Amino acid sequence: MTIQQELSQLVAALRRERDELHLKLHLLQAEARDEWHALEKKWNHLRQKAESVGDATGQSAGDVGAAARLLGEELRRGYQRIRDSMR
């Protein structure tokens, strides 16, 4: 095999790998973007819950606070998934 043939095969193989990675990157970005949008809705919901804790009294405040903590943990895990996908 000549150097030109080897180089041609190398370029073809790298082109396939590059195209596959580019597609995966695009899909990963879309997936991260979709998760971000879902998390933004939850973020707004958490902010509303946090504000309502101050307005709630007794048992009601405890229930709202517990729900807010659960939502906060869900957000934390979601943000971590996005961060991990960027590595």
C-alpha positions in Angstrom: 0.0 0.0 0.0 1.3 3.4 -0.9 1.6 6.3 1.5 -1.1 8.1 -0.4 -3.5 5.1 0.0 -2.7 4.9 3.7 -3.3 8.6 4.1 -6.5 8.4 2.2 -7.8 5.5 4.4 -6.7 7.4 7.5 -8.6 10.5 6.3 -11.7 8.5 5.5 -11.7 6.8 8.9 -11.1 10.1 10.7 -13.9 11.7 8.7 -16.4 8.9 9.8 -15.3 9.2 13.4 -15.6 13.0 13.3 -19.0 12.9 11.7 -20.2 10.4 14.4 -18.8 12.5 17.2 -20.3 15.6 15.7 -23.8 14.0 15.6 -23.4 12.7 19.2 -22.3 16.1 20.4 -25.3 17.7 18.7 -27.7 15.2 20.3 -26.0 15.7 23.7 -26.4 19.5 23.4 -30.1 19.1 22.5 -30.6 16.7 25.4 -28.9 19.1 27.8 -30.9 22.0 26.5 -34.2 20.0 27.0 -33.2 19.1 30.5 -32.3 22.8 31.2 -35.7 24.0 30.1 -37.4 21.4 32.3 -35.2 22.4 35.2 -36.0 26.1 34.6 -39.7 25.4 35.1 -38.9 23.6 38.4 -36.6 26.5 39.4 -39.5 28.9 39.0 -41.7 26.5 41.0 -39.1 26.3 43.8 -38.8 30.1 44.0 -42.6 30.4 44.3 -42.7 27.7 47.1 -39.8 29.4 48.9 -41.8 32.7 48.9 -44.9 30.9 50.1 -43.2 29.4 53.1 -43.0 32.8 54.6 -46.7 33.3 54.1 -47.7 29.9 55.4 -48.2 29.0 59.0 -47.7 25.9 61.2 -48.2 22.6 59.5 -48.8 24.2 56.1 -45.3 25.9 56.3 -43.7 22.5 57.1 -45.5 20.8 54.1 -44.5 23.6 51.7 -40.9 23.6 53.1 -40.6 19.8 52.7 -41.9 20.0 49.1 -39.5 22.8 48.4 -36.5 20.8 49.8 -37.5 17.8 47.6 -37.7 20.0 44.5 -34.4 21.6 45.4 -32.7 18.2 45.5 -34.3 17.3 42.2 -32.9 20.5 40.7 -29.4 19.8 42.2 -29.4 16.4 40.6 -30.5 17.8 37.3 -27.9 20.5 37.3 -25.3 17.8 38.1 -26.5 15.7 35.1 -26.0 18.7 32.8 -22.6 19.4 34.3 -21.6 15.8 33.9 -22.7 15.7 30.2 -20.4 18.7 29.5 -17.3 16.7 30.5 
